[in-house]
């Protein structure tokens, strides 16, 4: 379902509304939900979230990458404006469990892949995919008959860690298309093809307002949101290797598990803020303060779990004032 940013009830209930909540809702992707194969529903029950294609997720960001994502902002003086944020790719890790889908780099051994998220002067794109991605390791796996000696998170299909200045970055969808030239799975995978440890981080920087609002320094706030890309929950990761991915005959249509529901949201499970000063963003009558702390803890725990040295996360943390 599409909507205008002005559809949000800015003044409906001052005790429940906050600009922070409005931002998070405005940047949460909604994508078409696909029908799940019966074997997945039978194996995991009804707790599994819907299935979606990565290509539909990128499509959600197409217009927002060009014009920005509009976020209705209620100013302290009672006026309002539409603040636009440009999304850019901050970080990405795609883990899969099917080694036949994952490209292999002969001669690229485990040592290079041990520091998955290490940063450099340039934007980083992983060319090693698992600790057993060398030719000798593959041979060993075939000889023993075992199929999974690698990373417990799955096979690392690709990863990205942006390090250049935010205002020098190309739009999100343009970057994804660029990466897809080398990693076509970015346009072909379904959310059920991915390990529960697949994720994306998106940086949101302000670009303009309508109408133009002067002398409101709080509108320079920037955000970093983290989103899961898999239909599977972390606690289901042990079951993941035994589940067949989306079957060809199930790559279209709506999700019948939720009768009328044809779209699903991919909300952030973690987030960080930068320059979010003053009282403009958080409503003291809500749980905004606790929510921000919870989002920060979630991001920190996630990156620690994956041993990922996230450049933008480190930047935001180093400049936090509270």
Number of C-alpha atoms within 10 A of each C-alpha: 8 5 8 10 18 13 8 15 12 16 12 9 9 12 11 13 20 23 20 20 16 19 20 16 16 17 22 15 20 17 23 22 23 24 21 25 19 13 14 18 13 9 13 14 10 12 10 17 18 28 27 30 23 18 16 18 19 20 14 17 20 17 12 19 20 14 15 21 23 23 24 24 24 19 17 11 6 8 9 15 17 19 23 20 25 25 30 25 23 26 25 22 24 26 27 26 25 18 17 8 13 19 17 19 14 13 12 18 19 17 9 14 19 13 13 21 23 14 17 12 8 10 14 16 16 16 16 27 29 29 19 23 25 18 15 13 18 15 12 14 16 11 9 8 9 9 14 15 16 17 14 14 19 25 27 28 26 24 23 22 26 24 19 15 8 17 12 7 16 15 20 22 22 17 13 19 15 12 18 14 11 11 17 13 19 20 18 14 19 22 23 26 26 25 29 25 23 24 20 18 27 22 24 23 20 19 15 18 18 12 10 9 16 8 6 10 13 15 21 15 16 18 20 23 23 24 19 22 27 28 21 25 15 14 9 14 16 11 12 24 16 11 14 14 20 21 11 8 9 14 16 14 13 21 22 14 16 13 8 9 13 18 19 18 16 20 16 20 16 23 25 25 22 18 16 21 17 9 12 18 22 19 18 12 12 15 12 18 12 10 15 17 14 16 19 19 14 17 20 19 13 17 14 12 10 14 14 18 16 23 19 22 21 11 12 16 15 10 11 13 9 7
